[in-house]
Amino acid sequence: MPTAFGIDNTLLYIPNNILTADFDGFPTLISPLVGLAAFIIISMLTGGNNTKNQNTYSLDRETQVYRR
């Protein structure tokens, strides 16, 4: 039975034979890497390099305004 600070933690406890107590700390260690990978993949798919182009366009617009 899982415990938290010495008190039984049975609120969401589902007993199973697939994931034992040996697996307990592994998700905690790997979850930051999964989150980072998801962030990088989504940013690359949604155009993570657009800021460079936006800066170039804004500089071009500024020079056009000053030329008038």
TORPA-4810 file (N, C-alpha, C, O; in nm, 3 decimals):
<nodes>
NODE_1_0.084_-0.118_0.000_0.000_0.000_0.000_0.089_0.124_0.000_0.179_0.134_0.083_M
NODE_2_0.067_0.219_-0.090_0.149_0.340_-0.093_0.118_0.431_0.025_0.004_0.438_0.073_P
NODE_3_0.220_0.501_0.071_0.202_0.595_0.182_0.264_0.728_0.146_0.358_0.735_0.068_T
NODE_4_0.210_0.835_0.204_0.266_0.968_0.190_0.277_1.026_0.330_0.176_1.046_0.397_A
NODE_5_0.398_1.052_0.374_0.426_1.103_0.509_0.370_1.010_0.616_0.322_1.056_0.720_F
NODE_6_0.376_0.880_0.590_0.332_0.782_0.689_0.183_0.756_0.691_0.136_0.674_0.771_G
NODE_7_0.106_0.823_0.604_-0.039_0.803_0.598_-0.071_0.730_0.469_-0.013_0.760_0.364_I
NODE_8_-0.162_0.633_0.475_-0.199_0.560_0.354_-0.251_0.654_0.247_-0.338_0.737_0.273_D
NODE_9_-0.197_0.639_0.127_-0.236_0.721_0.013_-0.317_0.635_-0.082_-0.265_0.585_-0.182_N
NODE_10_-0.444_0.618_-0.052_-0.528_0.527_-0.130_-0.633_0.600_-0.213_-0.725_0.536_-0.264_T
NODE_11_-0.622_0.731_-0.229_-0.722_0.806_-0.302_-0.730_0.763_-0.448_-0.839_0.735_-0.498_L
NODE_12_-0.617_0.756_-0.517_-0.615_0.714_-0.657_-0.533_0.587_-0.676_-0.478_0.566_-0.784_L
NODE_13_-0.524_0.504_-0.576_-0.442_0.384_-0.583_-0.518_0.273_-0.654_-0.629_0.237_-0.614_Y
NODE_14_-0.457_0.220_-0.759_-0.514_0.107_-0.831_-0.410_-0.004_-0.829_-0.305_0.010_-0.892_I
NODE_15_-0.435_-0.112_-0.759_-0.336_-0.220_-0.753_-0.325_-0.290_-0.889_-0.426_-0.318_-0.954_P
NODE_16_-0.200_-0.318_-0.932_-0.178_-0.390_-1.057_-0.050_-0.470_-1.048_0.033_-0.448_-0.959_N
NODE_17_-0.036_-0.563_-1.139_0.083_-0.647_-1.142_0.178_-0.607_-1.255_0.287_-0.664_-1.266_N
NODE_18_0.140_-0.512_-1.338_0.223_-0.472_-1.453_0.332_-0.374_-1.408_0.450_-0.397_-1.435_I
NODE_19_0.293_-0.267_-1.341_0.389_-0.166_-1.293_0.408_-0.184_-1.143_0.318_-0.154_-1.065_L
NODE_20_0.523_-0.233_-1.106_0.549_-0.260_-0.965_0.612_-0.137_-0.899_0.629_-0.033_-0.962_T
NODE_21_0.647_-0.150_-0.773_0.709_-0.041_-0.699_0.849_-0.009_-0.753_0.900_0.100_-0.728_A
NODE_22_0.911_-0.102_-0.824_1.043_-0.076_-0.883_1.037_0.032_-0.991_1.136_0.100_-1.017_D
NODE_23_0.922_0.048_-1.053_0.903_0.145_-1.160_0.871_0.284_-1.104_0.862_0.379_-1.182_F
NODE_24_0.855_0.300_-0.976_0.800_0.419_-0.914_0.877_0.547_-0.947_0.813_0.647_-0.981_D
NODE_25_1.007_0.551_-0.939_1.082_0.674_-0.959_1.118_0.704_-1.102_1.158_0.816_-1.133_G
NODE_26_1.105_0.608_-1.191_1.146_0.625_-1.330_1.066_0.735_-1.402_1.129_0.816_-1.470_F
NODE_27_0.934_0.742_-1.392_0.861_0.851_-1.460_0.902_0.989_-1.411_0.900_1.085_-1.487_P
NODE_28_0.939_1.000_-1.284_0.982_1.128_-1.231_1.112_1.173_-1.295_1.132_1.293_-1.318_T
NODE_29_1.200_1.080_-1.324_1.328_1.115_-1.386_1.316_1.142_-1.535_1.388_1.226_-1.588_L
NODE_30_1.227_1.074_-1.603_1.219_1.087_-1.748_1.121_1.195_-1.793_1.130_1.240_-1.907_I
NODE_31_1.028_1.238_-1.710_0.926_1.335_-1.752_0.984_1.470_-1.795_0.931_1.528_-1.890_S
NODE_32_1.088_1.525_-1.732_1.143_1.651_-1.784_1.201_1.636_-1.925_1.191_1.728_-2.005_P
NODE_33_1.260_1.522_-1.955_1.314_1.500_-2.090_1.203_1.489_-2.193_1.216_1.539_-2.305_L
NODE_34_1.094_1.424_-2.157_0.981_1.412_-2.248_0.918_1.550_-2.273_0.882_1.583_-2.385_V
NODE_35_0.906_1.629_-2.167_0.851_1.764_-2.182_0.938_1.852_-2.268_0.887_1.927_-2.352_G
NODE_36_1.069_1.845_-2.250_1.161_1.923_-2.332_1.155_1.880_-2.478_1.155_1.965_-2.568_L
NODE_37_1.151_1.751_-2.502_1.142_1.701_-2.639_1.012_1.747_-2.705_1.012_1.786_-2.821_A
NODE_38_0.902_1.742_-2.632_0.773_1.788_-2.687_0.778_1.937_-2.719_0.728_1.979_-2.823_A
NODE_39_0.838_2.016_-2.631_0.850_2.160_-2.655_0.931_2.189_-2.780_0.892_2.273_-2.861_F
NODE_40_1.043_2.121_-2.797_1.130_2.143_-2.913_1.060_2.100_-3.041_1.067_2.171_-3.142_I
NODE_41_0.994_1.986_-3.040_0.926_1.937_-3.159_0.813_2.031_-3.200_0.800_2.063_-3.318_I
NODE_42_0.732_2.074_-3.105_0.621_2.163_-3.137_0.672_2.298_-3.186_0.615_2.355_-3.279_I
NODE_43_0.777_2.350_-3.125_0.830_2.479_-3.170_0.891_2.470_-3.309_0.882_2.566_-3.386_S
NODE_44_0.950_2.358_-3.342_1.005_2.341_-3.476_0.893_2.326_-3.579_0.904_2.377_-3.691_M
NODE_45_0.786_2.256_-3.544_0.675_2.237_-3.636_0.594_2.364_-3.659_0.535_2.381_-3.765_L
NODE_46_0.591_2.452_-3.561_0.510_2.573_-3.573_0.593_2.693_-3.617_0.547_2.806_-3.605_T
NODE_47_0.712_2.671_-3.665_0.792_2.781_-3.720_0.873_2.852_-3.614_0.853_2.971_-3.592_G
NODE_48_0.961_2.783_-3.549_1.042_2.842_-3.444_1.143_2.944_-3.493_1.198_3.017_-3.410_G
NODE_49_1.170_2.953_-3.623_1.271_3.046_-3.674_1.209_3.172_-3.734_1.279_3.245_-3.803_N
NODE_50_1.084_3.201_-3.710_1.018_3.317_-3.768_1.065_3.448_-3.706_1.049_3.553_-3.768_N
NODE_51_1.120_3.446_-3.587_1.160_3.571_-3.522_1.272_3.639_-3.599_1.277_3.762_-3.603_T
NODE_52_1.360_3.564_-3.659_1.468_3.622_-3.737_1.412_3.696_-3.857_1.457_3.807_-3.888_K
NODE_53_1.313_3.637_-3.925_1.252_3.702_-4.040_1.171_3.824_-3.998_1.171_3.925_-4.069_N
NODE_54_1.104_3.817_-3.885_1.025_3.931_-3.838_1.115_4.050_-3.808_1.079_4.164_-3.838_Q
NODE_55_1.231_4.026_-3.749_1.324_4.135_-3.721_1.374_4.199_-3.850_1.388_4.321_-3.857_N
NODE_56_1.400_4.119_-3.951_1.447_4.171_-4.079_1.340_4.257_-4.143_1.370_4.365_-4.194_T
NODE_57_1.216_4.212_-4.142_1.107_4.289_-4.201_1.086_4.421_-4.127_1.059_4.523_-4.189_Y
NODE_58_1.098_4.418_-3.996_1.077_4.543_-3.921_1.189_4.642_-3.950_1.164_4.762_-3.957_S
NODE_59_1.311_4.596_-3.968_1.421_4.686_-4.004_1.400_4.744_-4.143_1.429_4.862_-4.166_L
NODE_60_1.349_4.664_-4.237_1.321_4.713_-4.371_1.213_4.821_-4.367_1.223_4.921_-4.437_D
NODE_61_1.111_4.800_-4.286_1.004_4.899_-4.275_1.055_5.028_-4.213_1.015_5.137_-4.253_R
NODE_62_1.143_5.017_-4.115_1.197_5.137_-4.051_1.280_5.219_-4.150_1.271_5.342_-4.151_E
NODE_63_1.357_5.153_-4.233_1.438_5.227_-4.331_1.349_5.291_-4.436_1.380_5.400_-4.484_T
NODE_64_1.238_5.227_-4.472_1.146_5.287_-4.568_1.079_5.412_-4.510_1.059_5.510_-4.581_Q
NODE_65_1.046_5.407_-4.382_0.982_5.522_-4.318_1.079_5.639_-4.314_1.039_5.753_-4.340_V
NODE_66_1.204_5.615_-4.281_1.302_5.721_-4.270_1.344_5.777_-4.405_1.394_5.889_-4.411_Y
NODE_67_1.327_5.704_-4.512_1.365_5.751_-4.645_1.267_5.854_-4.698_1.305_5.936_-4.781_R
NODE_68_1.145_5.852_-4.655_1.042_5.944_-4.707_1.067_6.084_-4.669_0.990_6.173_-4.705_R
</nodes>
